[in-house]
Amino acid sequence: MQSLQSKASEWSGVDLADAFAIDNTNLFQKLGLQTFINLSTNFYNRVYDDEEEWFRSIFANSKKEDAIQNQYEFFAQRMGGPSLYSQRRGHPALIARHRPFPVTHQAAERWLHHMQQALDGTPEIDADSKVKMTNFFRHTAFFLVAGDELKKNQNQQVPCKHAASSSHQTCKNQ
């Protein structure tokens, strides 16, 4: 069986070294919390205004303000900042938390479209940081697509480097 990481690399076109280059720089120290707040606000404004009803419907049961906070806290934590997300919500467990949603190739591409626009619309993010973040986001989006295939196997162990700040942990796909 092909690993989730290798599927994510194949489908995203981003190899592991590029996907996790965010671990070589503390982007939180470099960019600051407000930049992550701005990015997530920019992103979710685009998502909730998306012209495609099928995509908007994925987020219909979530309050925009909560989605923004969850995302910027996760990004800040994952990119070198304090454990804001984990303190409030517990382990990120990305695959498990995205289980209720249709995490398809089409949805990943649409999500990435909005994230790229949000990155481009957040001037505080320099070009080098933007490349690192784009590679991480692209790989992670397709990691979640690969993880979506595991829904049928409730006890599958899933590598969680996407959620862990510096170690390779395994998370039970719950």
Number of C-alpha atoms within 10 A of each C-alpha: 3 7 13 21 23 17 17 24 20 13 17 22 14 21 16 15 11 17 24 20 15 21 17 10 14 16 23 19 12 14 16 15 19 13 18 25 18 18 26 25 21 20 24 21 16 18 22 18 11 15 10 11 11 10 18 15 14 16 15 11 8 10 10 16 12 9 15 21 17 18 19 22 25 22 25 25 22 25 25 19 18 15 17 18 20 15 10 10 11 10 15 19 20 17 25 17 12 14 16 11 12 14 22 16 16 12 18 20 15 16 20 17 14 18 23 18 14 20 23 16 14 19 12 17 20 13 12 9 19 16 17 19 24 20 23 23 23 23 28 24 24 28 26 24 24 23 24 20 12 18 16 8 10 10 12 15 14 19 18 22 17 25 22 17 17 12 10 12 14 14 20 14 21 14
